[in-house]
Amino acid sequence: TNNGTIKLLSSEADGTATLVGDVSGTAEVNQSVTTGRFWYVASPISSADYSVLGASVYYYNAAASPSKYETITTTLSPGVGYAVSPSGTNFVFSGTLNNGNKTATIAYNGNTSDAFRGYNLIGNPYPSALNWNNVWAKSENQSAVKSTIWFNANGTFETYNASGSVGVPSDVKGYIPPMQGFWVLATDAASSTTSSSKTLALDNTMRSHGPSTGSNPLRAPQSAT
């Protein structure tokens, strides 16, 4: 029970706080970032305004033909990853923490010549780590996406494959930190010639505090996730 405002803090030196469980009332969630580059970010609260992330916020429209980045000027949706170049060094989300069953839409267009067809930029909707092994173990999720996820880690991509429990580099273990946006690939995009939309199901059984060492991969990709 939260009778005031619970604050989850973040710093480059100490990492980012995580919370597993349902806390009612108001929360303030912080994410420390650096300027001068794009970040993949997701909202840990239910109704954050896009301006929390700055003046220019982009989402990846996988259903467009061809698929492409588009700007957003409305409320941030849980489960969606956003690309943003921050003007400051800290994102602050204030509101009700996301908890329980959430979904992410997985789409692809009917344009088979689109080189990026089927790739979706989604995000961890919780103020805790999301265990990708548990996400992909759900059969309906396997019908929606392939087992590999990709992180943009300081300009280079790191990957994790839940099917073989293989990370590149090897210390990537499949824990997606809070507020992390990441890429997935729709399962049928390579074989289907039509457009499609499916749902990736997320719930509290997939949440954890993540690795006991290292800081948030938004800043420290070597401990990623």
N, C-alpha and C positions, 0 to 999 in steps of 0.2 A: 504494500500500500504506500503510495507516494502522496504526502500531504503538501508538498511544495513543488519544486522543480528539480528533478534528478538530472545531473549533468554528467555526460560521458565526454571526457576530455581527450585531447590528442596533442602530441608534440613530436617533432622530428627526433628528439633524443629518446623519448620514452615510449613511443608507439601510440596506439589508439585503444581506448577502453572498449570492451565488449560486454554485452548483457544478454543472457539467455533466460527467457521467461516472460511472463506477462506483467507489466507494470502500468497500472492505470494512472491517469493524470498527465501533467505536462512534463515534457522532457526536452533537454537541449543536447544535441549531438554535434560534436565538433570533429572536423577532419583537417589536419594540417597538410598543406600542399606548398609547392614552390611555384613561382611564376616563370613565364618564358617557355612553356610547353603545354601541350594538350594532355588532359587526364580523362580517363573513363570513370564516370562517377554514377552512383545510384542513390536514391533517396531512402533513408531509413524511417521516415515518418509518412503518414498517410496523405497529407495534402500540402506539400511544400510548393511554394511559388518558384518558378524558374529563376527568378532574380537572385535566389540564394546562391546560385552558381555563377552569377555574373550577367553581363549584358548580352553575350552571344553564347547560346546554348544549342547544341545540335543533337538530334537523334537520327538513327539510321533507318530509313524507310525501306524495309526489305520487300514490301509488296509493290513498290513503284517499279516501272519498267523504263530504263534500267534502275536497279536499286541504287539509292543515293542518300547522302546526308541532307537533312532539312532542318531549318531553324524551328525552335519552339518558343512560344511566348505565353504559355499557359501553365497550369499546375503540373508538377512532375508526377508521373505514374509509377507506383511501386512495381518492380520487376523489369523496368526499362533502364538500359544503360545510356548515359548521355556523354557527349564529347564536349569539353569546355576548356578554354584557356583562361585560368583565373587571373583576376586583377589584384587579388590579395593573397594572404598566406594561410587563410583559415576559412573553411566552409562551416556555417552554423545553421543547423536544422532545428527548428523549434515547433513542437506540436505533439501529437499522439504517436507513440512508437508502433511500427508495423509488427503484427503478431499473428500467429495462426496461419490458416490456409491462404496462400497467395498464388498468383499465376503470372506467367510470362507468355506473350503471344509469339509464336514461331511461324513466320510466313516466308513464302517465296513467290516470285512472279512467274508468268508464263513465257518469259523471254529466255530461251535456251542459249542464246548467244551472250548473255550477261555473264561476264567472268566472275562476278561476285554473287551470283544467284544462290540463294539459300543461306547466306551468312546473316546472322542476327546479332545485334549488340544488345544484350540484356544485362540485368544487374541484380546483385544481392539486395533484397528488400528489407533485410533484418539488421538490427543493431548488434549482430553477432556474426561469427563466421558461418559459412554455408558449406557443408561437406558434399563435394561433387560426387563422391562415390555413392553416397546415400541418395542423391538426386537421381543419378542415372540408373540405380538399381530398380527403380519403379518402372514397371513394364510399359505403362502409358507414356512415360518420358522417353523411353527408348524408341518408341514409334514416332516421337516428335523430333528428336535431335540425335546426332551421332555422339560418341562417347568422349570426344576431345573438346577441350576448351582452350582458348587463347587469351593471354594477358598482354597488354602493351606495357612493358616494363622499361621505363626510361628510354623509349625510342626503339627497343627491340622486343620481339615477341617471345614469350615463354609459353609452354604448352603442358597440358596434363591429359592423359588418356585413362579414363576410369576402367575401360575394358581390360587393359593390361596392367593397371596401376603404375604407369610409367610417366615420369615427369622429365622435361627437358628445360633447364638442367635437372639433375637427379634429385635435388632437394625440394623440388616443387611437388607437393603432396596432395593437392586437390582441395585445400581449404581456401575458400573464397572469403576474404575479409569483408567486414561491413563497409557499405558504400562503394564497393568495387564493381565497375562495369567490366564485362568480358564478352568474348565472341563465342557463338556456337554455330553449328552447321545443321540445317534441316535434314532429316534422315532421307527423304525421298527426292531431294532437289536434283540429284544427278540422274535419276531414272525417269522422273515424270516430265511430261511436256506441257503440263497445265499449271496454273497457279494453285496455291493451297495455303491454308492457315490451320495450325494446330495449337495446342496449349501445353506448356510445360508446368507441371504441378509442383508447388513448393509447400512445405509444412514444417511444424516445429520439430519433428523427429529428425530433420536434416540439419539442425542448428547445433553449433558447438562454440567453444571459445577458441578453437584452432590450436596451432602449435604452441607449446609452452615457452618457446624462445623466438627471438626475432620480432620485428615490428611490422606494421601494416605494409603489404606489398605495393600499396599506392606510392610508397616512398622507397621501400626496400625489397625489390623484386626477388632477391636471392632467397627470401624466406617465404615466398609467395604462396602460399596458397596451395 
